[in-house]
Amino acid sequence: MAQILSAAPGKPASLGVRSLPLLLLKLRAYLALAVLVVLFSSIAPSFLSARNLVIVAEQVAVFAILGIGMTFVILAAGIDLSVGAIAGLVAMVAGSLIAEGLRLPWLGVSAFGSIPLICVATLALGTLVGAVNGWFITRLKVTPFIMTLGMLYMARGAASLVSNGATYGNLAGNPELNNTGFLWLGTARVLSVPVSIWLMILLTLVAVYISRKTVFGRQVFAIGGNERAAELSGVRVSRVKIGTYAISGFCAALAGLIIASRLGAANPAIATSYELNAIAVVVLGGASLFGGVGTIGGTLIGAFVLGVLSNGMVLVGISDFWQTVITGAVIILAVVVDQLQRRVEKSSAERQAKAQEALPGQQA
């Protein structure tokens, strides 16, 4: 009786207090971010300094860019374990083009291109690798986990083959070859804000528009919700899925260029294990690994959670080994919370359905 009286007329009573756990689960990324900010600012006074906040934002930019690409893949009920390796491959190819140029053995020369041309070419490379992932997954029915895991090894190996495992240590370029300016991408500032942060903001706005306002975005959600139903309704599932992996490859390539530019060097090990960070920020942001649920804004918040956690652990003095353990635990916790949210949502929906069925009899 008390349960019925607590509900508004014509609405199921289960929408009251029982919806609070579900609300907290949906807001978990915001709550986690607030807790981390309060915790680290109280332990490490330098955490809230302007200099450190810029460092956090720059780190978040890479996580967010990778996470945005991963969001589209996960929304379509896929997974991409190759994003870190694609970032490393693109960084090495860019480093090779800057340091050694494009070798033309039949002419006995090397062609050096401008930095914008190199960036466009390497972004296209990352997009192509992502599209190849999507093609094998959709056309040859290779499981996404296996396909992208295999691509991870292939891209890492290819990155090492570019320089035989060596590092390109100076990517400043040569004015005589007209290939200077690469370091601008990772070190320059516009209106006192690092370029990488502007790129994150721009990519976020574009991704939000695509996911909310375009047919492609709606089709991605439809495929993640029910692939068979989407196919029967006329959605070209294979093409859309290939598109999601191509977007993921593009974002991975952009992250690789930013990292290499920031370091001023390219190494085959760049962005190792970053695919786990990308998955973590997406799940932390409220996306479901089963597809169909998630937002770009949530992924951005998830990236801030992971960035603040990583930065705070460094300031507090936690060892690298424990940082790896804690990051892994956060990924597991994020998946566990995602599963818990699904169960709570299912239980809440069942209670609401029963309450709706009981209303006519109560009113009579």
MARMI-930080 format. One record per residue (C-alpha): residue number from 1; residue in one letter; x, y, z. Coordinates in steps of 0.2 Angstrom, whole numbers, plus 5000, padded with zeros to 4 digits. Each point is the difference from the previous one (the first is absolute). Example, Ala and Ser with C-alpha at 12.3 -4.5 7.8 and 13.67 -1.06 7.14 Angstrom:
BEGIN
<1 "A" <5062 4978 5039>> <2 "S" <5006 5017 4997>> 
***
This chain:
BEGIN
<1 "M" <5000 5000 5000>> <2 "A" <5014 5012 5005>> <3 "Q" <5009 4996 4983>> <4 "I" <4984 5005 4990>> <5 "L" <4997 5016 5010>> <6 "S" <5018 5006 4997>> <7 "A" <4997 5000 4981>> <8 "A" <4992 5014 4990>> <9 "P" <4983 4996 4993>> <10 "G" <5000 4989 4985>> <11 "K" <5019 4996 5002>> <12 "P" <5008 4985 5007>> <13 "A" <5006 5001 5018>> <14 "S" <5017 4992 4995>> <15 "L" <5005 5017 4992>> <16 "G" <5003 5007 5018>> <17 "V" <5014 4995 5012>> <18 "R" <5004 4984 4990>> <19 "S" <5007 5010 4986>> <20 "L" <5013 5008 5010>> <21 "P" <5013 4986 4998>> <22 "L" <4997 5000 4982>> <23 "L" <5003 5019 4999>> <24 "L" <5016 4999 5010>> <25 "L" <5006 4986 4989>> <26 "K" <4997 5011 4984>> <27 "L" <5009 5015 5009>> <28 "R" <5015 4989 5005>> <29 "A" <5013 5009 4989>> <30 "Y" <4995 5017 5007>> <31 "L" <5000 4993 5018>> <32 "A" <5017 4992 4998>> <33 "L" <5008 5015 4992>> <34 "A" <4993 5011 5014>> <35 "V" <5007 4988 5013>> <36 "L" <5017 4999 4992>> <37 "V" <5002 5019 4998>> <38 "V" <4996 5002 5019>> <39 "L" <5011 4986 5005>> <40 "F" <5016 5005 4990>> <41 "S" <4997 5018 5004>> <42 "S" <5000 4997 5018>> <43 "I" <5015 4988 5000>> <44 "A" <5011 5010 4987>> <45 "P" <4998 5019 5001>> <46 "S" <5008 5002 4983>> <47 "F" <4986 4990 4991>> <48 "L" <4989 5015 4997>> <49 "S" <5015 5011 4994>> <50 "A" <4997 5008 4983>> <51 "R" <5016 4991 4993>> <52 "N" <4994 4983 5006>> <53 "L" <4982 5002 4994>> <54 "V" <5007 5003 4983>> <55 "I" <5011 4984 5001>> <56 "V" <4984 4991 5005>> <57 "A" <4990 5007 4985>> <58 "E" <5014 4996 4988>> <59 "Q" <5000 4982 5006>> <60 "V" <4981 4999 5000>> <61 "A" <5001 5006 4982>> <62 "V" <5008 4984 4994>> <63 "F" <4989 4989 5010>> <64 "A" <4984 5009 4994>> <65 "I" <5006 5000 4981>> <66 "L" <5003 4981 5001>> <67 "G" <4984 4998 5010>> <68 "I" <4989 5009 4988>> <69 "G" <5005 4988 4986>> <70 "M" <4997 4986 5012>> <71 "T" <4983 5006 5004>> <72 "F" <4993 4998 4983>> <73 "V" <5007 4982 4999>> <74 "I" <4993 4995 5017>> <75 "L" <4983 5009 4996>> <76 "A" <4999 4988 4985>> <77 "A" <5004 4985 5012>> <78 "G" <5018 4998 4994>> <79 "I" <5017 5002 5008>> <80 "D" <5016 5006 4994>> <81 "L" <5016 4994 5008>> <82 "S" <5012 5007 4986>> <83 "V" <4998 5019 5004>> <84 "G" <5016 5002 5010>> <85 "A" <5010 4990 4987>> <86 "I" <4992 5011 4986>> <87 "A" <5006 5015 5009>> <88 "G" <5018 4993 5001>> <89 "L" <5000 4995 4982>> <90 "V" <4994 5018 4994>> <91 "A" <5013 5008 5012>> <92 "M" <5014 4990 4992>> <93 "V" <4994 5003 4982>> <94 "A" <5000 5018 5004>> <95 "G" <5017 5000 5008>> <96 "S" <5007 4990 4985>> <97 "L" <4992 5013 4987>> <98 "I" <5007 5014 5010>> <99 "A" <5018 4993 5004>> <100 "E" <5003 4990 4984>> <101 "G" <4987 5005 4988>> <102 "L" <4991 4988 4988>> <103 "R" <5013 4989 4992>> <104 "L" <4999 4998 4981>> <105 "P" <5013 4987 4997>> <106 "W" <4997 5000 4981>> <107 "L" <5005 5018 4999>> <108 "G" <5014 4999 5014>> <109 "V" <4992 5014 5010>> <110 "S" <4988 5004 5015>> <111 "A" <4986 5011 4998>> <112 "F" <4996 5012 5015>> <113 "G" <4982 5007 5002>> <114 "S" <4993 5014 5010>> <115 "I" <4993 4997 5018>> <116 "P" <4982 5002 4994>> <117 "L" <5002 4987 4987>> <118 "I" <5009 4988 5011>> <119 "C" <4986 5002 5013>> <120 "V" <4986 4997 4987>> <121 "A" <5009 4985 4993>> <122 "T" <5002 4992 5017>> <123 "L" <4983 5004 5006>> <124 "A" <4994 4991 4984>> <125 "L" <5011 4985 5005>> <126 "G" <4992 4999 5017>> <127 "T" <4983 5001 4992>> <128 "L" <5004 4987 4987>> <129 "V" <5006 4988 5014>> <130 "G" <4984 5002 5009>> <131 "A" <4990 4997 4985>> <132 "V" <5009 4984 4997>> <133 "N" <4995 4995 5017>> <134 "G" <4982 5003 4996>> <135 "W" <5001 4992 4983>> <136 "F" <5007 4983 5007>> <137 "I" <4987 5001 5015>> <138 "T" <4985 5003 4989>> <139 "R" <5004 4991 4983>> <140 "L" <5010 4985 5006>> <141 "K" <4991 4999 5017>> <142 "V" <5016 5001 5011>> <143 "T" <4996 5003 5018>> <144 "P" <5004 5018 5005>> <145 "F" <5011 4995 5014>> <146 "I" <5011 4988 4990>> <147 "M" <5001 5011 4985>> <148 "T" <5005 5016 5009>> <149 "L" <5012 4990 5012>> <150 "G" <5008 4993 4984>> <151 "M" <5001 5018 4993>> <152 "L" <5008 5005 5016>> <153 "Y" <5015 4988 4997>> <154 "M" <5001 5004 4982>> <155 "A" <5000 5019 5003>> <156 "R" <5013 4999 5014>> <157 "G" <5011 4989 4989>> <158 "A" <4998 5012 4985>> <159 "A" <5005 5015 5011>> <160 "S" <5016 4991 5005>> <161 "L" <5003 4995 4982>> <162 "V" <4999 5018 4995>> <163 "S" <5017 5004 5009>> <164 "N" <5006 4983 5004>> <165 "G" <4995 5003 5018>> <166 "A" <5010 5017 5001>> <167 "T" <4993 5016 5006>> <168 "Y" <4998 5016 4990>> <169 "G" <5007 5012 5013>> <170 "N" <4998 5017 4992>> <171 "L" <4984 5004 4991>> <172 "A" <5003 5019 4999>> <173 "G" <5003 4999 4981>> <174 "N" <5012 5009 4989>> <175 "P" <4996 5017 4993>> <176 "E" <5010 4996 4984>> <177 "L" <4988 4986 4997>> <178 "N" <4984 5010 5005>> <179 "N" <4995 4987 5012>> <180 "T" <5000 5010 5016>> <181 "G" <4985 5003 5012>> <182 "F" <4996 4982 5006>> <183 "L" <5003 5005 5018>> <184 "W" <4987 5013 4999>> <185 "L" <4986 4987 5001>> <186 "G" <5005 4994 5017>> <187 "T" <5009 5015 5008>> <188 "A" <4992 5016 4993>> <189 "R" <4986 5010 5008>> <190 "V" <4986 5010 4993>> <191 "L" <4993 5013 5012>> <192 "S" <5011 4993 5014>> <193 "V" <4991 4983 4997>> <194 "P" <5011 4985 4993>> <195 "V" <4995 4995 4982>> <196 "S" <4997 4982 5006>> <197 "I" <4986 5006 5011>> <198 "W" <4992 5010 4986>> <199 "L" <5001 4985 4989>> <200 "M" <4991 4990 5014>> <201 "I" <4986 5013 5001>> <202 "L" <4998 5001 4981>> <203 "L" <4999 4981 4998>> <204 "T" <4988 4999 5015>> <205 "L" <4988 5012 4992>> <206 "V" <5001 4992 4983>> <207 "A" <4997 4983 5008>> <208 "V" <4985 5006 5010>> <209 "Y" <4993 5007 4984>> <210 "I" <5003 4983 4990>> <211 "S" <4993 4990 5014>> <212 "R" <4984 5010 5004>> <213 "K" <4996 5009 4983>> <214 "T" <5005 4989 4986>> <215 "V" <4992 4984 4993>> <216 "F" <5016 4991 5002>> <217 "G" <5000 5004 5019>> <218 "R" <4982 4993 5002>> <219 "Q" <5005 4985 4990>> <220 "V" <5015 4997 5012>> <221 "F" <4988 5000 5015>> <222 "A" <4987 4989 4990>> <223 "I" <5014 4987 4996>> <224 "G" <5006 4999 5018>> <225 "G" <4982 4999 5007>> <226 "N" <4995 4986 4988>> <227 "E" <5010 4996 4985>> <228 "R" <4987 4988 4992>> <229 "A" <4986 5013 5002>> <230 "A" <5011 5014 4993>> <231 "E" <5004 4989 4984>> <232 "L" <4982 4996 4997>> <233 "S" <4996 5018 5001>> <234 "G" <5011 5004 4986>> <235 "V" <5016 5005 5009>> <236 "R" <5016 4995 4990>> <237 "V" <5008 4992 5016>> <238 "S" <5017 4995 4992>> <239 "R" <5003 5018 4993>> <240 "V" <4995 5008 5016>> <241 "K" <5012 4988 5010>> <242 "I" <5014 5003 4989>> <243 "G" <4997 5019 5002>> <244 "T" <5001 4998 5019>> <245 "Y" <5017 4991 4999>> <246 "A" <5006 5013 4987>> <247 "I" <4996 5014 5012>> <248 "S" <5009 4990 5014>> <249 "G" <5015 4999 4989>> <250 "F" <5000 5018 4996>> <251 "C" <4999 5005 5018>> <252 "A" <5014 4988 5005>> <253 "A" <5011 5008 4986>> <254 "L" <4996 5017 5006>> <255 "A" <5005 4995 5018>> <256 "G" <5016 4992 4993>> <257 "L" <5005 5016 4991>> <258 "I" <4997 5011 5016>> <259 "I" <5010 4988 5011>> <260 "A" <5015 5000 4988>> <261 "S" <4999 5019 4998>> <262 "R" <4999 5002 5019>> <263 "L" <5015 4989 5002>> <264 "G" <5010 5007 4985>> <265 "A" <5004 4982 4996>> <266 "A" <4992 4984 4993>> <267 "N" <5002 4983 5008>> <268 "P" <4992 4983 4995>> <269 "A" <4994 4998 5018>> <270 "I" <4990 5017 5000>> <271 "A" <4982 4998 5007>> <272 "T" <5003 4982 5006>> <273 "S" <4985 4994 5010>> <274 "Y" <4990 5016 4996>> <275 "E" <4986 4989 4992>> <276 "L" <4996 4995 5018>> <277 "N" <4999 5018 5005>> <278 "A" <4989 5004 4985>> <279 "I" <4988 4986 5005>> <280 "A" <5000 5005 5019>> <281 "V" <4995 5019 4996>> <282 "V" <4986 4994 4989>> <283 "V" <4993 4988 5014>> <284 "L" <5004 5012 5014>> <285 "G" <4989 5013 4990>> <286 "G" <4985 4989 5000>> <287 "A" <5001 4990 4984>> <288 "S" <4995 4982 5000>> <289 "L" <5012 4987 4993>> <290 "F" <4985 4991 4992>> <291 "G" <4996 5015 4989>> <292 "G" <4986 5013 4997>> <293 "V" <5003 5010 5016>> <294 "G" <5013 5014 5002>> <295 "T" <5004 5018 4997>> <296 "I" <5015 5010 4994>> <297 "G" <4998 5012 5014>> <298 "G" <5000 4985 5012>> <299 "T" <5017 4994 4992>> <300 "L" <5007 5017 5003>> <301 "I" <4996 5000 5018>> <302 "G" <5007 4982 5001>> <303 "A" <5016 5007 4992>> <304 "F" <5001 5013 5014>> <305 "V" <4998 4987 5013>> <306 "L" <5014 4989 4993>> <307 "G" <5011 5016 4997>> <308 "V" <4997 5007 5018>> <309 "L" <5004 4982 5007>> <310 "S" <5016 4998 4991>> <311 "N" <5006 5018 5004>> <312 "G" <4995 4998 5018>> <313 "M" <5009 4984 5003>> <314 "V" <5016 5008 4993>> <315 "L" <4998 5015 5011>> <316 "V" <4997 4989 5015>> <317 "G" <5015 4990 4996>> <318 "I" <4992 4983 4996>> <319 "S" <5013 4989 4991>> <320 "D" <4997 4995 4982>> <321 "F" <4997 4982 5004>> <322 "W" <4986 5005 5012>> <323 "Q" <4993 5012 4987>> <324 "T" <4998 4986 4987>> <325 "V" <4991 4989 5013>> <326 "I" <4988 5014 5005>> <327 "T" <4997 5005 4982>> <328 "G" <4996 4981 4996>> <329 "A" <4988 5000 5016>> <330 "V" <4991 5015 4993>> <331 "I" <4997 4992 4984>> <332 "I" <4993 4984 5008>> <333 "L" <4990 5011 5012>> <334 "A" <4993 5010 4985>> <335 "V" <4994 4984 4992>> <336 "V" <4992 4993 5016>> <337 "V" <4991 5017 5003>> <338 "D" <4994 4999 4982>> <339 "Q" <4993 4982 5003>> <340 "L" <4992 5006 5016>> <341 "Q" <4992 5014 4991>> <342 "R" <4992 4989 4987>> <343 "R" <4993 4988 5014>> <344 "V" <4993 5015 5009>> <345 "E" <4992 5007 4984>> <346 "K" <4993 4983 4996>> <347 "S" <4993 4998 5017>> <348 "S" <4993 5018 5000>> <349 "A" <4991 4997 4983>> <350 "E" <4992 4984 5007>> <351 "R" <4994 5009 5015>> <352 "Q" <4993 5014 4990>> <353 "A" <4991 4988 4988>> <354 "K" <4992 4991 5015>> <355 "A" <4995 5016 5007>> <356 "Q" <4992 5006 4984>> <357 "E" <4990 4983 4999>> <358 "A" <4994 5002 5017>> <359 "L" <4994 5018 4998>> <360 "P" <4983 4996 4991>> <361 "G" <4995 4988 5013>> <362 "Q" <5004 5013 5014>> <363 "Q" <4991 5014 4992>> <364 "A" <4984 4988 4998>> 
***
